[in-house]
């Protein structure tokens, strides 16, 4: 990796990790699914407009169209929708750690249901990663963390892992920003429909809400997406995914700095073990890819 790709990877991780702490601010002032639907509607329109300005067309391959539907629903509506709901009761530092296990879940589900081979290094990484998360969740639940909120975070991560394992690289073939923008609009439509049936409107137009809402649109929504695909173009998807092992640490640091959440010794140990597990799994993928 070059110094430029390392910097880009670190910036991506910082932007991605900030989504959970800012989401917790948002759901303190507005209904979670309604707020998320508005966020994706705005982000989607901006992404599609930018894609058109860059010369990307509406014509999608069959794989891209499937990606728009599956990831629009599983990632934007289910994964993030469940996390936004959970963040009403669960601290952002815990939610981001559970979400960061997605590479572990993809590897485990691939082995369990698709017969994919796992190297000894990857197996050790899976064991370490899940052990670290279990350690953190055990201490948090004993400390009063909401079990339902934790369950929603886990279900969200599983939904995204299943979608990733099922679709894989079907979205390849150009028009990347257009595909992402349409995925956002699919998610916005699904979330808006569910919110209309399940949520009561309430809104506190505080400066903290607007700052968090705008940040989510600009930073995790658009900037992180552009950086990610530029990074993938530079070093490839498998090497780029190796940066995910930093997500737990960055996410917790943002939650501590922005929300004042407390982190205890067992949390630090669990985060270190989880990061090690994710790194081992990702390095095994890089080695397998040659």
Buried (B, 14 or more C-beta within 10 A) or exposed (E): BEEEBEEBBEBBBBBBBBBBBBBBBBBBBBBBBBBBBBBBBBBBBBBBEBBBEEEBEEEBBEBBBBBBBBBBBBBBBBBBBBBBBBBBBBBBBBBBBBBBBBBBBBBBBBBEEEEBEBBEBBBBBBBBBBBBBEBBBEBBEEEEBBEEBBEBBBBBBBBBBBBBBEBEEBBBBBBBBBBBBBBBBBBBBBBBEBBEEEBEEEEEEEEBBEEBBBBBBBBBBBBBBBBBBBBBEBBEBBBBBBBBBBBBBBBBBBBBEBBEBEBEEBBEBBBBBBBBBBBBBBBBBEEBEE
